[in-house]
Amino acid sequence: MSYNNEIDELGSINKAIAELEATASKLKARIKAKGLGVHMGERFVAEVLEYDRAQLNTKMVKEMVDDEIISACTEIKHIQSINVKEVSVGR
């Protein structure tokens, strides 16, 4: 098996991002608990907002129209992705 440093570096970065996102989620929950409005830190300010957002219910639309309309409105894009997973220690 060949060793590829870029893969390990990307995996480490992804792991750090996941940990930071988990921390950010917890902090956001604590800030939201303070209520609506502006909340000051020493270096940053956070504003807790509440509003409505319109969102298309695609499941409902698919139930209302036939497959031909869905096919005509479907856009297919070619993508490339990278999935990085941590290998187990005892391979």
Secondary structure, DSSP 8 states (H G I E B T S, - for coil): ----HHHHHHHHHHHHHHHHHHHHHHHHHHHHTT-SEEEE-SS-EEEE---------HHHHHHHS-HHHHHHH---------------TT-
